[in-house]
């Protein structure tokens, strides 16, 4: 059974940094393009960043230059380093495959506020 467990969220001031982690199990991790998504209150879930099995990354324009996605295929982990955080980055962050077809985890709350 596939499981996705996100962690690392919290409250941070504007301009601060956080690193999110996603532990996965039950999938052939290295064959999947993994992605981070986020959902703010009242908004639809949006794609933030993705990483192929080989580590090629793509980013939403809103986070380009500030966020970095990475992965550890041996540990079946995916990460999101978030720098220069803005209040508009406040959301619940989720990981999934790029297709978004796996059961969603509980997500991790990121709140950017002074």
JOZIQUI-V879817 format. One record per residue. N is the residue number from 0. SS is DSSP state (alpha for helix, beta for strand, coil for the rest). PSI is psi in degrees with one decimal (NA if undefined). D_LAST is the distance of its C-alpha to the last C-alpha in Angstrom with 1 decimal. Layout:
BEGIN
n=<N;N>
ss=<SS;SS>
psi=<PSI;PSI>
d_last=<D_LAST;D_LAST>
END
This chain:
BEGIN
n=<0;1;2;3;4;5;6;7;8;9;10;11;12;13;14;15;16;17;18;19;20;21;22;23;24;25;26;27;28;29;30;31;32;33;34;35;36;37;38;39;40;41;42;43;44;45;46;47;48;49;50;51;52;53;54;55;56;57;58;59;60;61;62;63;64;65;66;67;68;69;70;71;72;73;74;75;76;77;78;79;80;81;82;83;84;85;86;87;88;89;90;91;92;93;94;95;96;97;98;99;100;101;102;103;104;105;106;107;108;109;110;111;112;113>
ss=<coil;coil;beta;beta;beta;beta;beta;coil;coil;beta;beta;beta;coil;coil;coil;coil;coil;beta;beta;beta;beta;beta;beta;beta;beta;coil;coil;coil;alpha;alpha;alpha;coil;coil;beta;beta;beta;beta;beta;beta;coil;coil;coil;coil;coil;coil;beta;beta;beta;beta;beta;beta;coil;coil;coil;coil;coil;beta;beta;beta;coil;coil;coil;coil;coil;coil;coil;beta;beta;beta;beta;beta;beta;coil;coil;coil;coil;beta;beta;beta;beta;beta;beta;coil;coil;coil;coil;alpha;alpha;alpha;coil;beta;beta;beta;beta;beta;beta;beta;coil;coil;coil;coil;coil;coil;coil;coil;coil;coil;beta;beta;beta;beta;beta;coil;coil>
psi=<132.0;134.5;141.6;124.7;111.6;148.6;168.9;-3.3;176.2;-169.5;128.8;149.7;155.2;137.4;-8.9;-175.4;152.5;152.7;120.1;148.3;149.5;116.9;131.0;155.1;152.9;9.8;158.8;87.0;-46.6;-15.6;-6.1;136.2;118.8;152.9;155.3;137.8;165.0;153.8;116.4;156.2;130.4;-1.8;160.2;156.8;136.4;149.4;131.0;-48.7;154.8;156.4;126.2;170.7;-30.2;-3.0;6.1;131.2;150.4;150.3;149.7;147.7;-32.1;-17.7;-3.7;131.9;-12.1;-33.8;148.0;122.7;141.2;168.6;155.3;102.6;-30.0;-39.6;-5.6;45.0;147.3;144.6;157.4;108.2;122.0;116.9;165.1;48.6;145.6;157.0;-32.7;-5.3;-6.8;124.7;171.5;129.2;135.1;151.7;156.0;178.1;166.6;-29.8;-18.1;25.8;-9.9;158.5;132.1;143.4;-168.3;-15.1;172.8;131.8;129.5;122.9;122.0;110.3;147.3;NA>
d_last=<40.1;37.0;33.8;30.3;27.7;24.1;21.7;18.8;15.9;12.8;9.1;7.6;5.0;6.5;9.9;10.3;13.4;15.0;18.7;20.1;23.7;26.4;29.6;32.6;36.0;39.1;39.0;40.6;37.3;38.6;40.2;37.2;34.6;31.3;28.2;24.6;23.6;20.5;20.4;17.7;18.6;21.5;22.1;24.8;24.4;24.2;25.5;23.0;25.4;28.9;31.1;34.9;36.8;37.6;34.0;33.9;30.5;29.3;25.9;24.5;24.1;20.4;19.8;22.7;22.2;18.8;20.0;23.2;25.3;27.9;30.4;32.9;36.0;37.7;34.9;34.3;30.5;28.1;24.8;21.8;20.0;16.8;15.5;13.4;11.3;10.1;8.7;12.5;13.1;12.0;15.5;18.1;19.7;23.5;26.3;29.8;32.6;32.5;34.8;32.5;35.6;34.7;33.5;29.8;28.0;25.3;22.5;19.3;15.9;13.1;9.7;7.1;3.8;0.0>
END
